[in-house]
Amino acid sequence: MDDPSAARPSPNPLGAVGSLSIVVPMWNEEESFSPCVVAMLAELSDLEDASLITSGQLVIVDDASTDSTPTLCDSLAARDQRVKIVRHKTNTGLGGAVRSGLSAATGDRVLYTDADLPFDLKETERLIRLAQVYEAGVVSAYRFERRAEGFRRMIYSSIYNGLVRVMLGIRVRDVNFACKLINQQVLKSIDIKSEGSFIDAEILAKAERRGFKIIQVGLDFFPRTVGLSTLSSLKTIRRMLGEIFSQFRAIRRLKPDLPAK
């Protein structure tokens, strides 16, 4: 896979990429809700003003939150027609929430990220330009610096990334970083099944096996300061391992059904 992380393409003569959807799963995110949605809606407006996109959509998946997140979602959707709320009656976990959000997204390209704003959303412009210039089906970001996550989380991530490379054959530096810009063609070409955090690896592996081009780009990482992350919990890890072992044979059997992109 190409790694143009240091590249800074000149202004793109290709024009707008079409519409963009931002998908963000939420579970009990009342503390991060306001800064998250303000930043995302502002970035969509900026991209549209700069003629990089034709229109923007924010898809929020409320994964059966028990705090004020559902009320905040309803209020936001009533104020801004760009906002679409997908509500789960029971908590499905990260994979189920992301899958619902990706299914509901109507944009020509879809940016999936987290409510805790793990990267500067202003980088979205660079992600879009790289996707165009390199004709990528997926732009997958990786973290320049990960020590803020803690030593145990770094070790878990290193082992998991190595396992994904061996079992699925994808050479991605940071599989589970919640910053992926995905062409709608990719989403229409793959059948996503994951309920847990394996969904990131599943999307990348299936996109590559279907013949789409994946490029990687390094970004500054901002660790979560509010809310709760469960990615390094034993329950989450067991679920990820169960899904990779149950799916890897089917993924490795996939063949391209489109010209490589």
Buried (B, 14 or more C-beta within 10 A) or exposed (E): BEBBBEBEEEEBEEEBBEBBBBBBBBBBBBBBBEEBBEBBBEBBEBBBEEEBBBBBBBBBBBBBBEBBBBEBBBEBBEEEEBBBBBBBEEEBBBBBBBBBBBEBBEBBBBBBBBBBBBBBBEBBBBBBBBBBBBEBBBBBBBBEEBEEBEEEBBEBBEEBBEBBBEBBEBEBBBBBBBBBBBBBBBBEBBEBBBBBBBBBBBBBBBBBBBBBBBBBBBBEBEBBEEBEEEBBEEEBBEBBBEBBEEBBEEBEEBEEEEEEB
